[in-house]
Amino acid sequence: MKVYDIYGLETDDFKSVLPVVERATGAKFEERESYYLGGTYYRFGRDPARENFSIRRNFNPIEEEWNEEDFKDMGMLIYVNNTERAEKIERMIRNAMPEIVLIRRTEVSDESDENELQYSRVAA
């Protein structure tokens, strides 16, 4: 079973979130730029078929839209994708940042094909 989690934080300050998430997960994130994702974001793991993380602002000023419309009070989003250790990662992140909120968890069976996976992530 693969799990796709989205966490939210009220802050939208990368400088306060990034080092805490890196320490908690042991991952070294790289800074990236994306028009589609609203400018600067941080990523760990390049292969979407493997566990990967990204940290993004919830509001995309370029597109003038929210990434997670139902959670406008969340300034920052942390995406944990394609993991088999969701509970462990959740404990690590929550221990480091008690103010973090798990806003969505999507579980996808290992038998799912890519189309079902895409649907599950969008429809969750």
N, CA, C and O atoms as a GROMACS GRO file, in nm:
protein
  496
    1MET      N    1   0.084  -0.118   0.000
    1MET     CA    2   0.000   0.000   0.000
    1MET      C    3   0.088   0.124   0.000
    1MET      O    4   0.177   0.138   0.085
    2LYS      N    5   0.066   0.212  -0.093
    2LYS     CA    6   0.136   0.341  -0.100
    2LYS      C    7   0.045   0.448  -0.041
    2LYS      O    8  -0.077   0.444  -0.056
    3VAL      N    9   0.107   0.543   0.025
    3VAL     CA   10   0.031   0.649   0.090
    3VAL      C   11   0.080   0.784   0.038
    3VAL      O   12   0.200   0.805   0.017
    4TYR      N   13  -0.016   0.874   0.019
    4TYR     CA   14   0.010   1.011  -0.022
    4TYR      C   15  -0.052   1.102   0.083
    4TYR      O   16  -0.174   1.108   0.097
    5ASP      N   17   0.032   1.174   0.156
    5ASP     CA   18  -0.014   1.263   0.263
    5ASP      C   19   0.011   1.408   0.225
    5ASP      O   20   0.105   1.440   0.154
    6ILE      N   21  -0.077   1.494   0.276
    6ILE     CA   22  -0.055   1.638   0.267
    6ILE      C   23  -0.069   1.694   0.408
    6ILE      O   24  -0.171   1.673   0.474
    7TYR      N   25   0.033   1.766   0.452
    7TYR     CA   26   0.033   1.833   0.581
    7TYR      C   27   0.024   1.983   0.558
    7TYR      O   28   0.070   2.033   0.455
    8GLY      N   29  -0.035   2.053   0.652
    8GLY     CA   30  -0.046   2.198   0.642
    8GLY      C   31   0.007   2.267   0.766
    8GLY      O   32   0.001   2.214   0.876
    9LEU      N   33   0.057   2.387   0.744
    9LEU     CA   34   0.103   2.475   0.852
    9LEU      C   35   0.050   2.615   0.823
    9LEU      O   36   0.038   2.654   0.707
   10GLU      N   37   0.020   2.689   0.929
   10GLU     CA   38  -0.031   2.823   0.908
   10GLU      C   39   0.073   2.917   0.849
   10GLU      O   40   0.039   3.006   0.771
   11THR      N   41   0.199   2.899   0.883
   11THR     CA   42   0.305   2.986   0.832
   11THR      C   43   0.326   2.964   0.683
   11THR      O   44   0.293   2.859   0.629
   12ASP      N   45   0.382   3.065   0.617
   12ASP     CA   46   0.424   3.045   0.478
   12ASP      C   47   0.571   3.079   0.461
   12ASP      O   48   0.615   3.120   0.354
   13ASP      N   49   0.646   3.062   0.569
   13ASP     CA   50   0.788   3.096   0.573
   13ASP      C   51   0.875   2.971   0.558
   13ASP      O   52   0.886   2.890   0.650
   14PHE      N   53   0.936   2.957   0.440
   14PHE     CA   54   1.023   2.842   0.417
   14PHE      C   55   1.136   2.834   0.519
   14PHE      O   56   1.174   2.725   0.562
   15LYS      N   57   1.191   2.948   0.558
   15LYS     CA   58   1.307   2.950   0.648
   15LYS      C   59   1.276   2.888   0.784
   15LYS      O   60   1.366   2.834   0.849
   16SER      N   61   1.152   2.894   0.828
   16SER     CA   62   1.117   2.834   0.957
   16SER      C   63   1.075   2.687   0.943
   16SER      O   64   1.084   2.612   1.040
   17VAL      N   65   1.030   2.647   0.826
   17VAL     CA   66   0.980   2.511   0.807
   17VAL      C   67   1.087   2.417   0.752
   17VAL      O   68   1.102   2.306   0.801
   18LEU      N   69   1.159   2.460   0.652
   18LEU     CA   70   1.253   2.373   0.581
   18LEU      C   71   1.355   2.304   0.672
   18LEU      O   72   1.368   2.182   0.666
   19PRO      N   73   1.429   2.377   0.758
   19PRO     CA   74   1.529   2.308   0.840
   19PRO      C   75   1.468   2.209   0.939
   19PRO      O   76   1.529   2.108   0.971
   20VAL      N   77   1.349   2.238   0.987
   20VAL     CA   78   1.282   2.147   1.080
   20VAL      C   79   1.243   2.017   1.010
   20VAL      O   80   1.263   1.908   1.064
   21VAL      N   81   1.187   2.029   0.890
   21VAL     CA   82   1.148   1.910   0.814
   21VAL      C   83   1.270   1.830   0.773
   21VAL      O   84   1.268   1.707   0.778
   22GLU      N   85   1.377   1.898   0.734
   22GLU     CA   86   1.501   1.826   0.698
   22GLU      C   87   1.555   1.748   0.817
   22GLU      O   88   1.594   1.632   0.802
   23ARG      N   89   1.559   1.809   0.934
   23ARG     CA   90   1.609   1.739   1.053
   23ARG      C   91   1.518   1.621   1.089
   23ARG      O   92   1.567   1.513   1.122
   24ALA      N   93   1.388   1.643   1.082
   24ALA     CA   94   1.293   1.539   1.122
   24ALA      C   95   1.297   1.418   1.029
   24ALA      O   96   1.287   1.304   1.075
   25THR      N   97   1.313   1.442   0.900
   25THR     CA   98   1.307   1.332   0.802
   25THR      C   99   1.445   1.280   0.762
   25THR      O  100   1.456   1.172   0.704
   26GLY      N  101   1.550   1.356   0.792
   26GLY     CA  102   1.684   1.319   0.748
   26GLY      C  103   1.705   1.342   0.600
   26GLY      O  104   1.803   1.293   0.543
   27ALA      N  105   1.615   1.415   0.536
   27ALA     CA  106   1.622   1.441   0.392
   27ALA      C  107   1.681   1.579   0.367
   27ALA      O  108   1.655   1.673   0.442
   28LYS      N  109   1.759   1.591   0.262
   28LYS     CA  110   1.814   1.720   0.220
   28LYS      C  111   1.736   1.766   0.098
   28LYS      O  112   1.748   1.708  -0.010
   29PHE      N  113   1.656   1.870   0.116
   29PHE     CA  114   1.571   1.920   0.009
   29PHE      C  115   1.649   2.013  -0.083
   29PHE      O  116   1.742   2.081  -0.039
   30GLU      N  117   1.612   2.014  -0.209
   30GLU     CA  118   1.673   2.107  -0.304
   30GLU      C  119   1.571   2.213  -0.344
   30GLU      O  120   1.452   2.184  -0.359
   31GLU      N  121   1.620   2.335  -0.359
   31GLU     CA  122   1.533   2.445  -0.401
   31GLU      C  123   1.505   2.432  -0.550
   31GLU      O  124   1.594   2.404  -0.630
   32ARG      N  125   1.380   2.454  -0.585
   32ARG     CA  126   1.336   2.445  -0.724
   32ARG      C  127   1.249   2.566  -0.755
   32ARG      O  128   1.198   2.632  -0.665
   33GLU      N  129   1.232   2.592  -0.883
   33GLU     CA  130   1.142   2.697  -0.930
   33GLU      C  131   1.044   2.634  -1.028
   33GLU      O  132   1.082   2.553  -1.112
   34SER      N  133   0.918   2.673  -1.016
   34SER     CA  134   0.817   2.622  -1.107
   34SER      C  135   0.704   2.724  -1.121
   34SER      O  136   0.642   2.764  -1.022
   35TYR      N  137   0.680   2.766  -1.242
   35TYR     CA  138   0.567   2.853  -1.269
   35TYR      C  139   0.438   2.784  -1.227
   35TYR      O  140   0.352   2.845  -1.164
   36TYR      N  141   0.426   2.658  -1.262
   36TYR     CA  142   0.306   2.580  -1.233
   36TYR      C  143   0.280   2.568  -1.082
   36TYR      O  144   0.165   2.570  -1.039
   37LEU      N  145   0.387   2.556  -1.003
   37LEU     CA  146   0.372   2.540  -0.858
   37LEU      C  147   0.379   2.672  -0.783
   37LEU      O  148   0.375   2.672  -0.660
   38GLY      N  149   0.389   2.784  -0.852
   38GLY     CA  150   0.382   2.914  -0.787
   38GLY      C  151   0.514   2.975  -0.749
   38GLY      O  152   0.519   3.061  -0.662
   39GLY      N  153   0.621   2.932  -0.812
   39GLY     CA  154   0.752   2.992  -0.783
   39GLY      C  155   0.842   2.894  -0.709
   39GLY      O  156   0.853   2.778  -0.747
   40THR      N  157   0.905   2.944  -0.605
   40THR     CA  158   0.999   2.862  -0.529
   40THR      C  159   0.927   2.753  -0.450
   40THR      O  160   0.823   2.777  -0.389
   41TYR      N  161   0.984   2.634  -0.454
   41TYR     CA  162   0.941   2.524  -0.368
   41TYR      C  163   1.062   2.436  -0.341
   41TYR      O  164   1.167   2.456  -0.402
   42TYR      N  165   1.048   2.341  -0.251
   42TYR     CA  166   1.160   2.253  -0.215
   42TYR      C  167   1.117   2.109  -0.234
   42TYR      O  168   1.002   2.072  -0.210
   43ARG      N  169   1.213   2.027  -0.278
   43ARG     CA  170   1.182   1.889  -0.313
   43ARG      C  171   1.295   1.797  -0.265
   43ARG      O  172   1.412   1.833  -0.264
   44PHE      N  173   1.253   1.677  -0.227
   44PHE     CA  174   1.345   1.568  -0.198
   44PHE      C  175   1.296   1.447  -0.274
   44PHE      O  176   1.180   1.406  -0.259
   45GLY      N  177   1.383   1.389  -0.354
   45GLY     CA  178   1.348   1.272  -0.433
   45GLY      C  179   1.299   1.313  -0.571
   45GLY      O  180   1.202   1.388  -0.584
   46ARG      N  181   1.365   1.264  -0.673
   46ARG     CA  182   1.331   1.304  -0.810
   46ARG      C  183   1.241   1.204  -0.881
   46ARG      O  184   1.173   1.240  -0.976
   47ASP      N  185   1.240   1.081  -0.835
   47ASP     CA  186   1.166   0.976  -0.903
   47ASP      C  187   1.025   0.967  -0.845
   47ASP      O  188   1.010   0.929  -0.728
   48PRO      N  189   0.921   1.000  -0.922
   48PRO     CA  190   0.784   0.994  -0.870
   48PRO      C  191   0.738   0.852  -0.837
   48PRO      O  192   0.638   0.834  -0.768
   49ALA      N  193   0.810   0.751  -0.886
   49ALA     CA  194   0.776   0.612  -0.856
   49ALA      C  195   0.831   0.568  -0.721
   49ALA      O  196   0.804   0.457  -0.676
   50ARG      N  197   0.908   0.655  -0.656
   50ARG     CA  198   0.964   0.627  -0.524
   50ARG      C  199   0.917   0.733  -0.426
   50ARG      O  200   0.859   0.834  -0.465
   51GLU      N  201   0.942   0.709  -0.300
   51GLU     CA  202   0.906   0.807  -0.199
   51GLU      C  203   0.970   0.942  -0.231
   51GLU      O  204   1.088   0.950  -0.265
   52ASN      N  205   0.891   1.048  -0.220
   52ASN     CA  206   0.941   1.182  -0.243
   52ASN      C  207   0.860   1.282  -0.162
   52ASN      O  208   0.746   1.254  -0.123
   53PHE      N  209   0.919   1.398  -0.137
   53PHE     CA  210   0.855   1.502  -0.057
   53PHE      C  211   0.866   1.634  -0.131
   53PHE      O  212   0.958   1.656  -0.210
   54SER      N  213   0.770   1.723  -0.104
   54SER     CA  214   0.785   1.861  -0.149
   54SER      C  215   0.722   1.953  -0.046
   54SER      O  216   0.628   1.917   0.024
   55ILE      N  217   0.778   2.073  -0.039
   55ILE     CA  218   0.728   2.177   0.049
   55ILE      C  219   0.695   2.296  -0.039
   55ILE      O  220   0.780   2.347  -0.111
   56ARG      N  221   0.569   2.340  -0.032
   56ARG     CA  222   0.522   2.448  -0.119
   56ARG      C  223   0.432   2.542  -0.041
   56ARG      O  224   0.374   2.505   0.061
   57ARG      N  225   0.421   2.662  -0.092
   57ARG     CA  226   0.321   2.753  -0.038
   57ARG      C  227   0.184   2.710  -0.090
   57ARG      O  228   0.172   2.661  -0.202
   58ASN      N  229   0.083   2.730  -0.008
   58ASN     CA  230  -0.052   2.690  -0.048
   58ASN      C  231  -0.108   2.782  -0.156
   58ASN      O  232  -0.177   2.736  -0.247
   59PHE      N  233  -0.080   2.910  -0.146
   59PHE     CA  234  -0.132   3.003  -0.246
   59PHE      C  235  -0.032   3.022  -0.358
   59PHE      O  236   0.085   3.052  -0.333
   60ASN      N  237  -0.077   3.005  -0.480
   60ASN     CA  238   0.007   3.022  -0.597
   60ASN      C  239  -0.020   3.163  -0.654
   60ASN      O  240  -0.123   3.185  -0.718
   61PRO      N  241   0.072   3.258  -0.631
   61PRO     CA  242   0.048   3.395  -0.676
   61PRO      C  243   0.053   3.411  -0.828
   61PRO      O  244  -0.005   3.506  -0.882
   62ILE      N  245   0.119   3.321  -0.896
   62ILE     CA  246   0.128   3.328  -1.042
   62ILE      C  247  -0.006   3.292  -1.104
   62ILE      O  248  -0.054   3.361  -1.194
   63GLU      N  249  -0.065   3.185  -1.057
   63GLU     CA  250  -0.195   3.140  -1.108
   63GLU      C  251  -0.311   3.204  -1.032
   63GLU      O  252  -0.427   3.193  -1.072
   64GLU      N  253  -0.279   3.270  -0.922
   64GLU     CA  254  -0.378   3.332  -0.834
   64GLU      C  255  -0.484   3.230  -0.790
   64GLU      O  256  -0.604   3.254  -0.802
   65GLU      N  257  -0.435   3.117  -0.739
   65GLU     CA  258  -0.525   3.014  -0.690
   65GLU      C  259  -0.460   2.936  -0.576
   65GLU      O  260  -0.338   2.939  -0.559
   66TRP      N  261  -0.543   2.868  -0.500
   66TRP     CA  262  -0.498   2.788  -0.388
   66TRP      C  263  -0.468   2.646  -0.436
   66TRP      O  264  -0.542   2.590  -0.516
   67ASN      N  265  -0.360   2.590  -0.386
   67ASN     CA  266  -0.332   2.449  -0.414
   67ASN      C  267  -0.432   2.360  -0.342
   67ASN      O  268  -0.480   2.261  -0.397
   68GLU      N  269  -0.463   2.395  -0.218
   68GLU     CA  270  -0.563   2.323  -0.139
   68GLU      C  271  -0.671   2.422  -0.098
   68GLU      O  272  -0.663   2.483   0.009
   69GLU      N  273  -0.769   2.438  -0.183
   69GLU     CA  274  -0.876   2.536  -0.168
   69GLU      C  275  -0.948   2.528  -0.034
   69GLU      O  276  -0.985   2.630   0.024
   70ASP      N  277  -0.968   2.407   0.017
   70ASP     CA  278  -1.042   2.388   0.142
   70ASP      C  279  -0.960   2.424   0.265
   70ASP      O  280  -1.012   2.421   0.377
   71PHE      N  281  -0.834   2.456   0.247
   71PHE     CA  282  -0.746   2.483   0.361
   71PHE      C  283  -0.673   2.616   0.342
   71PHE      O  284  -0.550   2.622   0.350
   72LYS      N  285  -0.748   2.721   0.318
   72LYS     CA  286  -0.689   2.853   0.295
   72LYS      C  287  -0.617   2.908   0.417
   72LYS      O  288  -0.538   3.001   0.405
   73ASP      N  289  -0.645   2.852   0.534
   73ASP     CA  290  -0.575   2.896   0.655
   73ASP      C  291  -0.435   2.837   0.665
   73ASP      O  292  -0.358   2.874   0.754
   74MET      N  293  -0.402   2.747   0.576
   74MET     CA  294  -0.269   2.685   0.575
   74MET      C  295  -0.181   2.758   0.474
   74MET      O  296  -0.211   2.758   0.355
   75GLY      N  297  -0.074   2.819   0.521
   75GLY     CA  298   0.016   2.892   0.433
   75GLY      C  299   0.116   2.803   0.362
   75GLY      O  300   0.159   2.833   0.251
   76MET      N  301   0.152   2.692   0.426
   76MET     CA  302   0.255   2.603   0.374
   76MET      C  303   0.200   2.462   0.369
   76MET      O  304   0.127   2.419   0.459
   77LEU      N  305   0.235   2.388   0.263
   77LEU     CA  306   0.194   2.250   0.248
   77LEU      C  307   0.317   2.161   0.234
   77LEU      O  308   0.414   2.196   0.167
   78ILE      N  309   0.312   2.046   0.298
   78ILE     CA  310   0.417   1.946   0.286
   78ILE      C  311   0.353   1.821   0.227
   78ILE      O  312   0.262   1.763   0.285
   79TYR      N  313   0.401   1.782   0.110
   79TYR     CA  314   0.351   1.664   0.041
   79TYR      C  315   0.447   1.549   0.064
   79TYR      O  316   0.566   1.560   0.037
   80VAL      N  317   0.394   1.438   0.115
   80VAL     CA  318   0.471   1.315   0.131
   80VAL      C  319   0.407   1.216   0.034
   80VAL      O  320   0.292   1.174   0.054
   81ASN      N  321   0.480   1.179  -0.068
   81ASN     CA  322   0.425   1.100  -0.178
   81ASN      C  323   0.486   0.962  -0.188
   81ASN      O  324   0.606   0.943  -0.166
   82ASN      N  325   0.402   0.865  -0.221
   82ASN     CA  326   0.447   0.732  -0.258
   82ASN      C  327   0.528   0.666  -0.147
   82ASN      O  328   0.633   0.606  -0.172
   83THR      N  329   0.479   0.676  -0.024
   83THR     CA  330   0.552   0.620   0.088
   83THR      C  331   0.484   0.495   0.143
   83THR      O  332   0.363   0.480   0.133
   84GLU      N  333   0.564   0.408   0.199
   84GLU     CA  334   0.514   0.291   0.270
   84GLU      C  335   0.533   0.308   0.420
   84GLU      O  336   0.505   0.216   0.498
   85ARG      N  337   0.581   0.423   0.461
   85ARG     CA  338   0.607   0.447   0.604
   85ARG      C  339   0.540   0.576   0.652
   85ARG      O  340   0.601   0.656   0.723
   86ALA      N  341   0.415   0.593   0.613
   86ALA     CA  342   0.342   0.716   0.643
   86ALA      C  343   0.332   0.743   0.793
   86ALA      O  344   0.352   0.857   0.836
   87GLU      N  345   0.302   0.642   0.872
   87GLU     CA  346   0.288   0.662   1.016
   87GLU      C  347   0.420   0.706   1.080
   87GLU      O  348   0.422   0.793   1.166
   88LYS      N  349   0.529   0.646   1.038
   88LYS     CA  350   0.660   0.682   1.091
   88LYS      C  351   0.694   0.827   1.054
   88LYS      O  352   0.740   0.903   1.140
   89ILE      N  353   0.672   0.865   0.930
   89ILE     CA  354   0.700   1.002   0.887
   89ILE      C  355   0.610   1.100   0.962
   89ILE      O  356   0.655   1.206   1.004
   90GLU      N  357   0.485   1.063   0.979
   90GLU     CA  358   0.393   1.150   1.053
   90GLU      C  359   0.444   1.172   1.196
   90GLU      O  360   0.445   1.286   1.243
   91ARG      N  361   0.487   1.068   1.264
   91ARG     CA  362   0.542   1.082   1.400
   91ARG      C  363   0.664   1.173   1.401
   91ARG      O  364   0.677   1.260   1.487
   92MET      N  365   0.755   1.152   1.306
   92MET     CA  366   0.878   1.233   1.300
   92MET      C  367   0.846   1.381   1.280
   92MET      O  368   0.902   1.467   1.347
   93ILE      N  369   0.756   1.408   1.187
   93ILE     CA  370   0.722   1.548   1.158
   93ILE      C  371   0.645   1.611   1.273
   93ILE      O  372   0.672   1.725   1.311
   94ARG      N  373   0.549   1.538   1.329
   94ARG     CA  374   0.470   1.592   1.441
   94ARG      C  375   0.556   1.617   1.565
   94ARG      O  376   0.535   1.714   1.637
   95ASN      N  377   0.653   1.529   1.589
   95ASN     CA  378   0.744   1.551   1.702
   95ASN      C  379   0.826   1.677   1.683
   95ASN      O  380   0.854   1.749   1.780
   96ALA      N  381   0.863   1.706   1.560
   96ALA     CA  382   0.944   1.824   1.530
   96ALA      C  383   0.860   1.951   1.524
   96ALA      O  384   0.907   2.060   1.558
   97MET      N  385   0.735   1.938   1.479
   97MET     CA  386   0.645   2.054   1.462
   97MET      C  387   0.505   2.017   1.510
   97MET      O  388   0.422   1.973   1.430
   98PRO      N  389   0.478   2.033   1.637
   98PRO     CA  390   0.345   1.995   1.689
   98PRO      C  391   0.229   2.070   1.624
   98PRO      O  392   0.116   2.024   1.628
   99GLU      N  393   0.257   2.186   1.566
   99GLU     CA  394   0.152   2.267   1.504
   99GLU      C  395   0.109   2.219   1.366
   99GLU      O  396   0.015   2.272   1.308
  100ILE      N  397   0.178   2.119   1.313
  100ILE     CA  398   0.145   2.068   1.180
  100ILE      C  399   0.014   1.990   1.184
  100ILE      O  400  -0.020   1.927   1.284
  101VAL      N  401  -0.060   1.996   1.072
  101VAL     CA  402  -0.189   1.929   1.063
  101VAL      C  403  -0.188   1.838   0.940
  101VAL      O  404  -0.152   1.882   0.831
  102LEU      N  405  -0.226   1.713   0.959
  102LEU     CA  406  -0.245   1.622   0.846
  102LEU      C  407  -0.380   1.657   0.784
  102LEU      O  408  -0.484   1.634   0.846
  103ILE      N  409  -0.379   1.711   0.662
  103ILE     CA  410  -0.505   1.754   0.602
  103ILE      C  411  -0.562   1.653   0.502
  103ILE      O  412  -0.680   1.660   0.467
  104ARG      N  413  -0.479   1.562   0.455
  104ARG     CA  414  -0.532   1.460   0.364
  104ARG      C  415  -0.438   1.340   0.361
  104ARG      O  416  -0.316   1.355   0.358
  105ARG      N  417  -0.498   1.222   0.364
  105ARG     CA  418  -0.422   1.097   0.345
  105ARG      C  419  -0.496   1.014   0.241
  105ARG      O  420  -0.616   0.987   0.254
  106THR      N  421  -0.424   0.974   0.138
  106THR     CA  422  -0.480   0.888   0.033
  106THR      C  423  -0.398   0.761   0.029
  106THR      O  424  -0.275   0.765   0.015
  107GLU      N  425  -0.465   0.649   0.042
  107GLU     CA  426  -0.399   0.519   0.034
  107GLU      C  427  -0.432   0.455  -0.099
  107GLU      O  428  -0.548   0.455  -0.143
  108VAL      N  429  -0.330   0.401  -0.164
  108VAL     CA  430  -0.345   0.340  -0.296
  108VAL      C  431  -0.287   0.201  -0.289
  108VAL      O  432  -0.173   0.182  -0.247
  109SER      N  433  -0.366   0.104  -0.331
  109SER     CA  434  -0.317  -0.034  -0.327
  109SER      C  435  -0.204  -0.053  -0.428
  109SER      O  436  -0.196   0.018  -0.527
  110ASP      N  437  -0.120  -0.150  -0.401
  110ASP     CA  438  -0.006  -0.177  -0.489
  110ASP      C  439  -0.049  -0.226  -0.626
  110ASP      O  440   0.028  -0.220  -0.721
  111GLU      N  441  -0.172  -0.276  -0.638
  111GLU     CA  442  -0.222  -0.326  -0.766
  111GLU      C  443  -0.274  -0.214  -0.855
  111GLU      O  444  -0.310  -0.238  -0.970
  112SER      N  445  -0.279  -0.092  -0.804
  112SER     CA  446  -0.334   0.020  -0.882
  112SER      C  447  -0.246   0.050  -1.002
  112SER      O  448  -0.124   0.045  -0.994
  113ASP      N  449  -0.312   0.083  -1.113
  113ASP     CA  450  -0.236   0.130  -1.227
  113ASP      C  451  -0.224   0.282  -1.218
  113ASP      O  452  -0.285   0.343  -1.130
  114GLU      N  453  -0.148   0.343  -1.306
  114GLU     CA  454  -0.121   0.485  -1.298
  114GLU      C  455  -0.248   0.570  -1.308
  114GLU      O  456  -0.259   0.671  -1.240
  115ASN      N  457  -0.343   0.530  -1.391
  115ASN     CA  458  -0.466   0.607  -1.404
  115ASN      C  459  -0.544   0.610  -1.274
  115ASN      O  460  -0.596   0.714  -1.233
  116GLU      N  461  -0.551   0.496  -1.209
  116GLU     CA  462  -0.622   0.492  -1.081
  116GLU      C  463  -0.548   0.575  -0.978
  116GLU      O  464  -0.611   0.642  -0.896
  117LEU      N  465  -0.417   0.572  -0.980
  117LEU     CA  466  -0.336   0.650  -0.887
  117LEU      C  467  -0.361   0.799  -0.907
  117LEU      O  468  -0.381   0.871  -0.809
  118GLN      N  469  -0.360   0.846  -1.030
  118GLN     CA  470  -0.386   0.987  -1.056
  118GLN      C  471  -0.525   1.026  -1.010
  118GLN      O  472  -0.542   1.132  -0.949
  119TYR      N  473  -0.624   0.942  -1.036
  119TYR     CA  474  -0.761   0.970  -0.993
  119TYR      C  475  -0.768   0.977  -0.841
  119TYR      O  476  -0.830   1.068  -0.786
  120SER      N  477  -0.705   0.883  -0.772
  120SER     CA  478  -0.709   0.879  -0.627
  120SER      C  479  -0.648   1.004  -0.567
  120SER      O  480  -0.700   1.057  -0.469
  121ARG      N  481  -0.541   1.053  -0.624
  121ARG     CA  482  -0.475   1.171  -0.570
  121ARG      C  483  -0.560   1.296  -0.591
  121ARG      O  484  -0.562   1.384  -0.505
  122VAL      N  485  -0.628   1.304  -0.703
  122VAL     CA  486  -0.709   1.423  -0.733
  122VAL      C  487  -0.840   1.419  -0.656
  122VAL      O  488  -0.886   1.522  -0.607
  123ALA      N  489  -0.900   1.302  -0.646
  123ALA     CA  490  -1.033   1.291  -0.589
  123ALA      C  491  -1.034   1.282  -0.438
  123ALA      O  492  -1.140   1.289  -0.378
  124ALA      N  493  -0.920   1.268  -0.376
  124ALA     CA  494  -0.916   1.249  -0.230
  124ALA      C  495  -0.971   1.368  -0.157
  124ALA      O  496  -0.974   1.368  -0.034
   0.00000   0.00000   0.00000
